[in-house]
Amino acid sequence: MLKLKSFPPKINPFFNQHPSAALLSSPATPSLPAESSPPYLANLVASILSSSTTDQALRIFNSASPSINPAKTLKLHSAIVHFLTGKRLYVKARCLIEGLIEILRKTRKPHKVVSSIFTALNQIQPSGCGGNVFGVLINALCQKGLPDEGHWVYRKMGRLPPVQPCNVLLNGILKTGRVELMWEVYYDMVSNGLSPSEVTYGILIDASCDRGDTEKARLLLEEMVKRGLKPTVVIYTTLIRGLCAESKMLEAEAAFMRMMECGVAPNLYTYNVLMDGYAKMVCAEKVRKLYYAMLDGGVLPNVVTYSILIYLLCKIGELVAFRSYFVHMVKFNVIPDIYIYNCLMDGLCDAGDLSAAKAMLVEMEKFGISPDVVTYGILMKGYSRAGRVEDAEILFSKMNEAGLMKNSVVYNTLIDGYCKKGSMEKAVGICSRMMEAGLQPDMVTFCTLINGHCKAGKLEAAMGLYYEMGIKGYKPDVVAYTSLIDGHFKNGYADAALQLHREMIDAGVAPNAFTLSCVVDGLCKDGRINNATSFFLEQTKVSMAEADAKFFSDMRRRLEPEAVDYAALVEGHFGAKRVFPVMMLQADMLKKGILPNEFMYKILERGYQETAYLASAQKFFERMCLVLQKSKRWNRVAVAACVSTSQNKMVNIIQIILQTVLP
């Protein structure tokens, strides 16, 4: 026998290296000669492929693999993959390929790896299992996070693989966010004879919902049923999740009821998704009914379920009731997490009960739950809102002791607190500390400082920040522009304010109610009454009226709004500091004969207080509604404009409104 001066590097048997493939191991047999000549390999391959049993094939492979370097030849591995696939041992074959990928990636790029394996598999073509072999390869590549390489194999193999690897490939591409490519591959598969399975439709419906196309998702569900396939709980839940994300709660509930009627039992995730959707719409009664229906159905809640309930209680101000749900959590062995405590503290801070919020912090530390940066941020925001920015800064300092990394949110909270207090030097100092910590000012930082400088009459500093935003690549938003416009008008620079308004329009930034009221008030105080009237008519006629008319028509086309729907919309607009839509919604409620409930009054009271419109705006709104109803000239835009102002601007806006909407 020819003696070799050197041998290939010794490689331990594959199945001993990879626990996932341990089931493949068979009793050891005496090692075969350590040779890798073509005849020797050819004999090994033939022996594996002609083995009568799986154990026999694996004994041959395990005995020979230590002397075969896969970096030089893949014939041995290719043979065992073909054998296992032919025996329908797909999982074991996939595990072997996954391990092979790991070995080869140490010295090759992913595309070179897949090209080598594909070529090796393609050189062995036992009858009847070629498509399955490449399907296993596609499966392994997607499992290893290489869907592009899986797609390459699909295109190269020249035939349609079985439906299972097709599904894996579609899902792998979807996970990369390339939905268009996923649909392209799907349609190609169908054109080549693919019969979609339940899993296929699940992937397609998930893709449609992720893109917000719930109508397509619904049509896919109908198509699936027509093909005789039964939608699973996962598919129904995916559709419900998509509908809830678009606030289509009536359709979501209809899908839920259809699911029940078809004998598909909802699982925990189904209930959580639907409860979360109703919680975001502030439908407390619906959420409670679903919670107890879940318990009656034998589905045990988890921490997510209680997070949704606590979030809702905080939204509607029923903070006392959360203790009863804590009892439920103990009963079902659900441990409150940091998110639940953060929700509770946020609700208590919103209600102005800072002492109770601080007590929550003590309680969570007592139970061994360490507060995170969000916890401190919530408490700091509560203190800043209450004008106790110094206490917020004490908490800010304690974050260092807790070893927490401060983010831009907590810095911006402090900056905002000092700006509202008029302490611009301290606000700028916090910004400097923020940069020293390696955090750059973001959009919120710039807008907050611009607003603070404008209110303090420091227009030069505000404009400096405005120009710096452009240099750093930030596009000023409506808040920054409105602050600058208002500041220039108040300091007697009307022309400069109008120039800023023109720059705002040219930049594609849409003005809001605050912008309109600032410009009209500024023009009136500058003695330009005619200009103020023209400006008001132009803005309300062109931008506001059309947009709001579309909003209401869309809402009514989809569903008949109830008080709870109005409440959710009003709260959302208040959160975004948009007063125009709030007043329009109130007017629309009155017109439709829908009376605000207790929860709605709470939202309105808090929202108007936070935007400083409660006394003057609400009183004038009610007066204007009566006047306009009596005159039978219902103009929601005009009513909204007159109330979306602060008290010192009210007289000027009233004059403009009376000139434009009353006989």
N, C-alpha and C positions, 0 to 999 in steps of 0.2 A: 504494500500500500504506500502511496506517495505521502511522505511526511511534509507538513506545512511548517514553515519557520514561524509563522504567527497565526493566531486564530482571531476570528471576529470577537469583539468585546462580549464578555459573558452577560447575558440578560436573563434575569430570573423569569420563570414561567409567568405568563401574563395573568393567569387566573389566581396566582398567589400574590400578585401585586395589587389587584383591585378587588376589594371586598364585595363590590356589587356583582362580580362575576364568580364569586366563590362557589355558587351552586353548580358551576360547570365542572369543577374538579372531580377527577376520578382517581381510583387507586393507582399509585405510581407503578410504572413498569421499568425494566432496565433501560438506561439511556441508550439511544441510538448513536452511531458514529457521528462525531462532531465534524461533519462535512457539509459544505454548502454548494457543491458542484451542481450544474444543471441536471445531470442524470439523477443525482441524489434527491434534489428538490422535486423533480418530476415524479419520482417514485413515491415520495411523501404525499404529494398532492393527490396522486392516483389512489393511494391507500386510504386517505381521509375520505375522498369522494365515494369510494366503493365500500366503505365500512357498512356493516350490516346493522350496527347499533350505534346510538349516540355515545355510549361509554367507550366503545372501541375507537371512534373518531377522536374523542377527547384525549384518550390515552396516547394516541400517536402524536397529537398536537402538543400536549404538555411535555412529552418526552423530547420532542425535536426543537421546541421553541427556545430553550436556553442557548442553543448553538446557532440560531438564525437571527441575524440583526435586521429588524424591520426597516431600518434606515436604508438598507441595501436591497432588500427584496421583500415583497409583500405577498408572494405566492402562497406561503403557508397560511397566513391569516385570511387571504382571499378564499382558500379552499374550505377552511372551517366555517367561515361566514356563509358560504354557499350551502354547505352541508346542514348547518343549523336552520337556515331559512327554508331549505327543502323539507325539513322535519317540522316546520311551523313553530320553531322555537325563536320567535322574533325578538323577544325581550333579551334573551341571552345573546343573540347575534348583535343586537343594538349595543348592549353593554360592552361587547368585545370591540366594536368599532369606536365607541366613545373613548375607551382606553387607548386604542391605537392613535386616535386623533391627539390625545394628550401627549403621547410619546413623540409623535412627529412634529408637533407645534413647537417643541423645544429648539428645533433646528430649521424649521421652514415656516413660511408665511401661510396663512389659512388657505389661500387659493391653491398653492403648491401642494398642500396636504391633501385637499379634496381631489385634486387632479391625479395625484399618485394613487390614492385609494380607488378612484373611479376606474382608472386604467387597469389596475390589478384585478378588480372585480370583473371588468369587461373581458379580460383574457380567458376567463373560465365561464363557460356558458352551458351548464347542465340543462337539459330540456325542462321547461316548465316553471323555473323560478327566477328568471332574469329580472322581470319587473319587480318582483317582491324584494330581491336583493337590493336594488337601487332605492326602493321604497324604504328599506331599513336604513340605508345610508342617509337618505333625506331626513328621516326621523332622528337619527343620531346627530346630524349636523345642527338641526333646529334645537335639539335638547342642549347642545353645547353653545347655543347663542350665535350660530352661524347661518341664519336664514338665507343670506345672499348666496352662500355656497350651495345651500340646499336648492335654491332656485336654479342655479347653474346646472346642477345634476338633473333637475326636472327637464330642462331644455335640451340637455345633451343625450338623455337616455332614449329619446325617439319613440317613446310609447307612454301610455298613461299608467302611472303607478296605482296601486289599490287606493281606495277612498281614505283609509286611515292616514297614510303618509301625506296624501293631498291635504287633509284637514290640518295636519301638523304644520305643513308648509304655509298654508293660508294664515294660521294663527301666529306662526313665527314672524311672517311679514307684517301682520297687523300690529304686533307688539313693538315693531320698530317705528310705528306711526305712519307708514306709507300706505295709506288706505287705497289710493288710486292704483298702486301696483298690485295690491291684494285683489281688487276687483278685476284687474286685467288678467291676472293668473287664473282667477276663478272662471271667468268667461272662456278662457282658453281651455281649461279643463272640461267645461261643459261641452264645448264644441268638439272635443275629442272623446266624448261618450261618458263623462262622469255622471253618476247618479248621486246627487247630494244626499247625505244622511242627516239624522237629527243633529249630530255634532257640527256638520257643515252649516246648517241653518243657524245654529247657535252662534257660530263665529260671525256669520254675515249680519245677523241681527245686532250682535254686540258692536260690530263696526259701524252700522247705521246709527245706532243710539249714541255712540261716542262722537259722531259728527253732527249730532242734533237732528238727524233725519228720521224722526220717529214714524213718519208716514210710510217711508220705505220699509222700516222695520215691521210695521203692521202688515204691509202687503206681503212681505216675506213669510210672516206667520201664516197668513191665509193660503199662500202658495204651498207651504209645507203641509197644511192640513189637507189640501186638495190632492197632494201626492200620496196621501194615506199615512203620513208620518205623524206621530203623536208628540206635540211639544212637551218638553220636560219642565220641571220646576225651575231649572236654571234659565231656560229660554223665557218663560213667563216673567221671572224675576228681572231678567235683563231688560225686557220691554218695559216693565213697570218702572224700573230705575230711570230709563231714558225719558219716559213720560213725566215722571216726578221732577227730573232735572229741568224740564221745560215748563214746569208748573201746570201741566195738563192733568190736574188731579181727577177730574171727572172721567177722563179716558183711562187713567191709571187704575181707578177703582173699578171701572168696567172690565179691564183686563184681569183684575184680581178676582172679580165675581165669575168671569168666564172660566178662569182657572179652577175655581172651586167646583163649578158645575160640571167640568170635564173630569172630575175625580182626581185632580192633581192637588195634593196637599201642600199648602205653603210651608216653607221652612223658616227658620229664624231670620235668615237674610231677607226673605220676602217681606216679613213683617217689619223689620228694621227700615228697609227702603221706603215702604209706604208710610210708616210712621214719621220718618224723617221728612218726606215730602209734605205731609200735612203740618208738621211742626214748623216748617219754613213758611207756610201759609198762615200760621198762627191759628190752626183749627184744633183747639184744645180738646173739644169733645170727641172729635174723630180719632185723635191720638189715643185718648183714654179707652175708647171702645176697642180699638185695635189691640191695645195692650192686654185688656182682659179677655178678648177673643183668643189671643195667643196663649194665655194661661189656660183657658178652657179647652183649647185644642191640644194641650200637653206639650207645647213648645216652651222650653225654658228660656227666659231672657238672659242676656249677657250684659257686659259693661257698656256696650254700644247702645243697647236698648235704654238703659238708664241715663246715658249721656244725652240721648234725644229728649227724654222726659224732663230732665233737669234744665236743659237748654230752653225748652218750651216754657217751663214754670218761670224761668228768669225773664223771658220775653213778655209774659202776661202779668208779671208782678206778683205771682202767687208763691212767694219765697218761703212762706211758712209751711206749705204743703210738701216741700222736698223731704222733710224729716220722715214722713210716712213712707216715701219710696226708699229711704235709707233702711227702714225696717224690712221692706221687701228684699232689698239687696242682701241683707244678712240671712234672711230665710232661704234664699236661693244660692247662697255661698258666692255672691258676686262682690268682689272687693273694689271699693271706689278708687279710681285712679286720679292722676294729676289733672286730666281733662275735666272730670266732673267737678273737682274742687275749683278749678279755674273758672268754669261756667258759673258756679255759685258765687264766687267772689265778684265776677263781672256783673252779675245781676244785682248783687248787694250794692256795689259801687254805683250802678246806674240809678238805684233807688235812693242813693245818698246815705246809705247806712254803712259808713266807713268803719265804725267800731266792730260791727258784725263781720265785715269782710276781713278785718285784721284778726278777729277771733278764729275765722276759718283757717287762716295761715298757721295759727298756733295749733289748731286741731290736726291739720294734716301733718305737721312736723311731729306731733305726738304719736301719730300712727305710722311714723317712719317713711312718710312720703315727702321727698325733698322738693321744695318749690323750684320751678325752673324760671327761665328768663321771661316767659309769658306771664307767670304768676306775679312777678315783680312789676312787669309792665302794666298789668291790670290795676294793681294797687296804686302805682305812680300816676296813672291816668285819672283814677278816682280822686286822689289828693289834688292833682292839678286842676281838675274841674271845679273842685270846692275852693279853689284859691289858696290851697295849702301847698304851694310848690316847694317850699323849704322842706316839708315833711317828705315830699316825693324825692327830693335830693338825698335825704337821709337813707331812704330805701335804696336809692341808686348806689350809694357808697357801700351799703351792706352786701351788695351783689359781689363785690370784691372778696369780702370775707367768706361768702358762700362758694367762691371759686367759679362763679358763672361768667361767661363771656358776654359782654354787653353787645347788643346789636343796634342798628340804626333806629329801630322803633323806640327803644327806651330813651335814646339821646333826643330824638325828635319830640318825645313826650315832654321832656324837661324844657327843651327850647320853646315849645308851644306854651307851656305854663308860664315861663318868664315873659314871653311876648305878650300874652294876654294881661299880665300884670303890669306891662309897660317897662319892665326891667331889661332893656335891650342890651346893655353892656353884659349882663349875666347870660343872656341868650346867646350872644356872640361868643362869650367865653366857653359855654358848653359846646358850641360848634367847633371851636378850636381844639378842645379836649377830644372831641370826636375824631378829628383828623389826626391828632397825635396818637390815637389808639389804632390808627390804620384804616379807619372807616371814612370814606368820602361822602360829602353831602349829597343827598339824593334829591329827587323832585320835591318830596314833602319838606325837606329841610329848606330848600330855596323858597318855596311858596310861603312857608311859615314865617321866615325871616323877612321876606318882602312885605307881607301883610303887617307884621309887627312894626317895621320901619315906617310904613305908610301911616299907620295909626298914630305913631309918635311924631309924625310930621317930618321925618328924615328922608326926604325924597331922593336926595343925592345917593345915600347909601342903598335905598331900594332900587334905584336905576342901575347902580353898580352891580348889584346881584342879578338884575334882569339881563344885563349884557354878559355877565359871567356864565349864566345858564347857557346862553347861545354858544359861548366859547367851549364849554364842556360837553356840548352835544345834547343838552336838554331843551325840549320844546316847552316854553311857558304854557300853562293850562289856563282855563277860564278863571280859576281862583287868583292866580298871579296877575293876570291882566286886569281883572275887576278891582283888585286891591290898588293897583297902580292908577287906574282911571279914577277911582274914588279919591285917592290921596291927592292927585293933581287938581281935581275939581275943588276939593275942600281948601286947598292952599292957593286958589285963585289962578291956576294955570289951565284954563278951560281948553285953549287951543292944543296944548300938549296932551291933555286927556283925550280929546277927539282924535288926535294923531295916533295915540295908543290904541284906541278903538278900531281905527282903520287897519293898523298893523295886526291886530287880533283877527279881524275878518280875513285879511290877506293870508294869514298863516293857517287859515282853515279851522280856527277855534270858534265854536258856536257860542254866542253870548247866552247867559241864563237870566233868570228874573232879577238877580242882584245887579247884573251889568246894566240891564234896562233901567232899573230904578235909579242907579247912580248917575247915568247919563242924563235922564230926564230931570232929575233933581238938580244936577249941576248946571244944566242949561237954563233952567228956571231961575236959579239964584244968580246966574250971570246976566239975567235980563233978556234971554233969548227964548221967549215964550213960543213964538211961531216955530222956531227950530225944534223946540221940545215937542210941540204938537206933531209936527211932520215926522220926527224921528219915532215917536210912539206909534203913530199910525202905520208907518212902514214896517216896524219890527213886529207888531202884533198881527198885522194882516198877512205878511208873507211867511214868517218863520213859525210863530207860535200857533196860529189858528190852524194851519194845515196839518202840522205835526200832531197837535192834540186831537183834532177831528179824526185823524187816522187811528190814533191810540184808542179812542173810545169806540170807534166802529169795529176795530179788530177785537176788542175785549167783548163786545156784545155779540159779535159773530160767533165767537168760540163758546161762550157760555153766558148765562144770565147771572150777572154778578150779585153776590149777597153781601151783607154787612161785613162778614169776615174777609171777603176778597178785597173790599175797599180798605179795610184796616191794614191788611198786609201791604197793599200798594202805598198807602199813606206813610206807613212806617219806613218803607224803603226809600221814599222820596225825602223824608225828613233826615234819614241817615246820610243821604247824599247832599243835604243842605239845599234841596230844590223845593221852593215854596209855591211856585206857579202850579205844578201838578197837584199839590196838596189841596189848594183852594179849588181847583177845577173838579177834583174828585168830591170834595164836600158839596159843591154846587150840584154836581150830577146826582149825588145821593138824595139831596133835597128834591130835585126835579123828579126823580123816580119814586119818591115817597118812602125811601129807606131811612129809618131813624138810626142814628149812631147808638151803639150799645155802650155799656160801662167800659169795656176794654178800649173801644174807639176813643172815648173821651179821655182815657188815660194817655193814649198815644198823642192825641191832639194837644193836651195840656203840656205834656213833657216836651213835645216837639216845638211848640210855640215859645215855651220858656227858653229852650236852648237857642232858638233863633231870634229871640227878643221881639217877637211879634204879638204876643198874647193879648195884651190890653187893647192896643190900637187896631191891629189888623183884624182880629176876630170881630170886634164891635162894628168896624166899618164893613166887613164882609157881610154880616147879617143885614145891615141897613141897605147895602147895595142890592142884595138878593131880593128884598122886598120891593125896592124901587123898580128894579128891572122886570120883576114878575108883573107888577101892576101896569107897567108900560108895555108889556108883552114883547120886550126886546131883550131876549136872553142871549147875552154875550159873555161866555165863560172866560174868554181871554181877557176882556176888559175887567171883569170882576177879579180875576187872578192878579192882573197887573197892579190893581189899586191896593191889594193887600200884601204884596210881596215887597214891602219896604219897611224900613225902620221908622220909628215914630217921628223923627225930625224931618223926614222927607214926605210924610203923609199928605200935608196940605197941598204941596205942589202937584203930586200925582193925582189927588182928588180932582183938582181943577182940570187936568188933562183928560181924565176919564169922563167927567161930566160933559166936557166939550165934544167927546167922540162917540159916546154911546147913548146919551139921553136926548130926547127931542128938544 
